[in-house]
Amino acid sequence: MSKGSDLLPQTGAEGPSRGRRRAAYRVVVAAALAFFSGAAPAAEPVTPLLPAADAAKGEKLAVRCKACHTLTKDGASRFGPPLWNVVGRDKAAAAGFRYTPNFLKLGGAWDYESLNALLADPKGLTPGTRMTMPGMKSAQARADMIRYLRDLSDAPVPLPSGSGKAAIASAPASAAPDEDFQGLPTGPGREEVFYLCAACHSLKLVTQQGLPRDRWDELLVWMTEKQGMPQIDGTERTLVLDYLAEHYGIPAQRPGMLTPMAPPPLMPLPPPPAQ
C-alpha cells in the first residue's frame, strides 16, 4: 500500500469504485486549494476614466507616495524606487533598487491597467512586497493618481482614446470615499497628515503627542534628518503643521489636561535647539 493511499478509506482491492473515489478526492482537494489561495478579484478598469481624470487630485493623492518614493526627475531610490517615468517603464527595472522576488517575476512594462492592479491591491499582486500602502478602493481615485503619475515624464505616454464626457458618464454618480482617515478630524491638512504619517506610523502614536506648533516643526525636522522622512516644504508643510497644532496641540481638545502627553518611546523628540 502506498503512503499516499493512507489518506483514503481502506476498502479492499483497487477497482472502479475505488478509482472514482480517488478521483473525487483529488477534485475536492484541488477545489479547496483554489478557493483558499485564489487571487483577489480583478480591479475595476481605469482606462475609460483616464481621459477625464483629474491630475491635480491625483497629485494630492500621491502625497502618500512621498513617504517611500521620489517623484522628481533624477530622483534616487528611497524605500521604494523612483516614480519619475514610471508609466511605460519596464517593471522591476529602476537602476540600483533591490526588488522583492515576486516583483522580479513581473514581466512587461507598467501600463495603465497594470498600475491600476498594483494600486488596487499591492500585496495581492505581489505577495511579500515591502509596500505598506493599503489598496485604493476607488477606481476614480486610482485613475486620478495614474493620470498624475503619467505626467511625471519628459515624454508622457499617450492617454487612451475616448471622450472625456463618456468617461464622466461611465463613472459612478457618487463614488464612496477612498479613505476613512482613521478618525482624523475634518479640516485642511487632514489628507497630508494621513498619507504622510500613516505610511510609517500608527496614527494613534502620532495623535497622542499633544505638542505646540513649534515642537511639531522640530519633530518634522528630526524625522527628516534622523529617520529618513522626505523633506516637507512650502504649502504642504504649513498644512501639516497647522492641522497638527489645531487638532493635536496643547491642550489638543483634552479637557482637564494641564501638560502635553510625553512622546512614546518609538517617537522621541529632538533636544531643544542650543541658545
C-alpha positions in Angstrom: 0.0 0.0 0.0 1.5 3.4 -0.9 1.9 6.0 1.7 -0.5 8.4 -0.1 -3.3 5.8 0.0 -3.4 6.1 3.8 -5.4 9.2 3.2 -8.2 7.2 1.5 -10.7 4.7 3.0 -9.2 1.1 3.0 -12.0 -0.9 1.4 -10.1 -3.7 -0.3 -8.6 -4.2 -3.7 -8.3 -1.3 -6.2 -11.3 -1.2 -8.5 -13.6 1.1 -10.5 -15.3 2.4 -7.4 -12.0 3.0 -5.6 -10.7 4.8 -8.6 -13.7 7.1 -8.7 -13.3 7.9 -5.0 -9.7 8.7 -5.5 -10.5 11.0 -8.5 -13.3 12.7 -6.5 -10.9 13.2 -3.6 -8.4 14.9 -5.8 -11.0 17.1 -7.3 -12.2 18.2 -3.8 -8.6 18.9 -2.6 -7.9 20.9 -5.8 -11.1 22.9 -5.4 -10.3 23.7 -1.7 -6.8 24.8 -2.6 -8.1 27.0 -5.4 -10.6 28.5 -3.0 -8.3 29.3 -0.2 -5.4 30.5 -2.3 -7.3 32.2 -5.1 -6.3 35.6 -6.3 -8.1 38.7 -5.3 -10.8 39.9 -7.7 -9.6 42.0 -10.6 -9.6 45.7 -10.1 -12.2 47.7 -11.9 -10.6 49.1 -15.1 -9.5 52.7 -15.1 -8.8 53.1 -18.8 -12.3 54.5 -19.5 -11.8 57.1 -16.7 -8.4 58.3 -17.7 -9.4 60.9 -20.4 -11.4 62.8 -17.8 -9.2 62.0 -14.8 -8.0 64.9 -12.7 -4.2 65.1 -12.4 -4.5 67.8 -9.7 -6.5 65.4 -7.5 -4.0 62.7 -8.3 -1.1 64.9 -7.2 -2.8 65.3 -3.8 -3.4 61.6 -3.5 0.2 61.0 -4.4 1.3 62.6 -1.2 1.1 59.1 0.2 3.8 58.0 -2.2 6.3 60.6 -1.0 6.9 58.7 2.2 8.8 56.0 0.2 9.3 57.3 -3.3 10.9 60.3 -5.0 8.7 61.9 -7.6 11.2 64.3 -9.2 13.3 63.9 -12.3 16.6 62.2 -11.5 15.2 61.3 -8.0 17.1 58.5 -6.2 15.6 55.3 -4.8 14.4 55.5 -1.2 12.4 52.8 0.5 10.8 52.3 -2.9 12.0 53.0 -6.5 11.7 56.5 -8.0 8.4 57.2 -9.8 9.6 59.6 -12.5 8.8 57.9 -15.9 7.1 55.0 -14.1 4.3 54.8 -16.7 5.8 52.9 -19.6 8.9 51.8 -17.7 9.7 48.1 -17.5 8.7 46.6 -14.2 11.4 46.0 -11.6 13.8 48.0 -13.8 14.7 51.0 -11.6 18.5 51.0 -11.5 20.1 50.2 -8.1 16.8 49.3 -6.4 16.6 45.8 -4.8 13.1 44.4 -5.6 11.4 41.6 -3.7 11.3 38.2 -5.5 7.6 38.5 -6.7 8.3 41.9 -8.1 11.2 40.5 -10.1 8.8 37.9 -11.6 6.5 40.6 -13.1 7.0 40.9 -16.8 6.4 43.7 -19.3 6.1 47.4 -18.7 3.9 49.5 -16.3 0.9 50.3 -18.5 -2.3 51.9 -17.2 -4.1 48.7 -16.1 -1.0 47.1 -14.5 -0.5 50.2 -12.4 -4.2 50.1 -11.6 -3.9 46.5 -10.4 -0.9 47.5 -8.2 -2.7 50.5 -6.6 -5.8 48.5 -6.0 -4.1 45.6 -4.1 -0.3 45.8 -3.8 0.0 42.7 -1.6 -2.4 40.8 -3.8 -0.4 41.5 -7.0 3.0 40.9 -5.4 2.8 38.9 -2.2 5.7 39.6 0.1 6.1 43.2 -1.2 7.5 45.8 1.2 4.9 48.3 0.1 2.9 49.3 3.1 0.2 51.3 1.2 -3.2 49.6 1.5 -5.1 49.2 -1.7 -7.1 52.1 -3.1 -10.7 51.1 -3.3 -12.0 53.9 -5.5 -11.4 53.4 -9.3 -11.8 57.1 -9.8 -9.1 57.9 -7.2 -6.8 55.3 -8.9 -7.5 57.0 -12.3 -6.7 60.4 -10.9 -3.4 59.2 -9.4 -2.3 57.3 -12.6 -3.1 60.4 -14.6 -0.8 62.4 -12.4 1.9 59.7 -12.5 1.7 59.7 -16.2 2.6 63.4 -16.3 5.9 62.7 -14.4 7.8 62.3 -17.6 9.6 64.4 -20.3 7.6 62.4 -22.8 4.3 61.2 -21.2 2.7 58.0 -22.6 -0.4 58.9 -24.7 -3.7 58.7 -23.0 -6.2 56.1 -24.2 -8.6 57.4 -26.8 -12.1 58.2 -25.7 -14.4 61.1 -24.9 -14.0 62.8 -21.6 -17.8 63.2 -21.4 -18.2 59.5 -22.0 -15.7 58.7 -19.2 -17.6 61.0 -16.8 -20.9 59.4 -17.7 -19.5 56.0 -17.0 -18.2 57.0 -13.6 -20.5 56.3 -10.5 -22.7 59.3 -9.6 -21.5 59.3 -6.0 -18.3 57.2 -5.5 -17.6 56.0 -2.0 -14.7 57.8 -0.3 -11.4 56.1 -0.8 -10.3 56.5 2.8 -12.0 56.8 6.2 -8.9 58.7 7.5 -9.0 56.5 10.7 -10.9 59.1 12.7 -8.8 62.2 11.9 -11.0 65.3 12.2 -12.1 67.0 9.0 -10.1 70.1 8.0 -7.3 71.4 5.7 -4.2 69.2 6.0 -6.1 66.0 7.0 -5.1 64.2 3.9 -1.5 65.3 4.0 -1.2 64.2 7.6 -2.9 60.9 7.0 -0.9 59.9 3.9 2.5 61.0 5.2 2.2 59.7 8.8 0.2 56.5 8.2 2.8 55.2 5.8 5.2 54.6 8.6 3.4 55.0 11.9 0.2 54.1 13.7 -1.9 57.3 13.6 -2.7 56.6 17.3 1.0 57.1 18.0 1.1 60.4 16.1 -2.1 61.9 17.6 -1.1 61.2 21.2 1.8 63.6 21.1 -0.1 66.8 22.1 2.6 69.3 21.0 2.6 73.0 20.3 3.2 74.0 16.7 6.9 74.8 17.1 7.5 71.4 18.7 5.7 69.7 15.8 8.0 71.6 13.5 11.1 70.4 15.4 9.7 66.8 15.3 9.4 67.0 11.5 13.0 68.2 11.2 14.1 65.4 13.4 12.2 62.8 11.4 13.7 64.1 8.2 17.3 64.3 9.5 17.4 61.2 11.6 14.7 58.9 10.3 14.9 59.4 6.5 11.5 61.0 6.2 11.2 63.0 2.9 11.5 66.8 3.2 8.2 68.5 3.5 8.3 72.1 2.3 6.1 75.0 1.3 2.3 74.8 1.4 2.3 71.1 2.3 4.4 71.7 5.4 2.2 74.6 6.5 -0.9 72.5 6.1 0.6 69.6 8.1 1.8 71.9 11.0 -1.4 73.9 11.1 -3.5 70.7 11.2 -1.4 69.0 13.9 -1.3 72.2 16.0 -5.0 72.7 15.8 -6.2 69.2 16.4 -3.3 67.6 18.4 -1.6 70.6 20.0 -1.9 72.0 23.5 -4.4 71.3 25.0 -5.3 69.2 22.0 -9.0 69.3 22.9 -8.3 67.2 26.1 -10.4 68.8 28.9 -8.5 68.9 32.2 -5.1 68.2 30.7 -2.5 70.5 32.2 0.6 69.4 30.3 1.1 67.7 26.9 1.5 64.0 26.9 5.0 62.7 26.9 6.0 61.3 23.5 6.1 57.5 23.4 9.5 55.8 23.1 9.0 55.0 19.4 8.9 58.7 18.5 11.4 60.5 20.7 11.7 64.3 20.4 14.9 66.1 19.5 16.6 68.1 22.2 15.8 71.8 22.3 17.9 73.9 20.0 21.1 75.4 21.5 20.8 79.0 22.6 
